[in-house]
């Protein structure tokens, strides 16, 4: 087992919390991040974790919402035509209870080619994208948790300066937890402490 553990991390000023490894740095310390997002990166591995609060999307049905968001992100990043869906399912959230029952997150995992920032298609990296959607209907909010794991770094990508071009070094080999595990822990430990964050909440 990798010698890395997940530690509690506050989100949105402590109104929400979850857990993931300390090596993920808060991007808002480097550049501005929209208020409805919290973004964390590990520059050494070009991995990222994003937590996003969105207005509840009525057009996405509950059962297929994670896949709907996955496709939406792929289209946004001009990668809709190369998205390969690997898996979809659900995770029960141990920490977050809605009424009597634990909350459930719909999950989807896909593989796609994306470019960094403003770079064009010739600089696309192959990444695995893990996505969870927690529907907080009482707060009219869709919570999106996305994790990006590079599989193949393009030599033309700006990522190649920080991470060597070519196939990404497996997490276990680098002494890190695999992204699939980090994603699962971040989703299962997601908890809301202050519902006022959602304009007054339930």
Order of alpha helices (4+ residues) and beta strands (2+ residues): beta-beta-beta-beta-beta-alpha-beta-beta-beta-beta-beta-alpha-beta
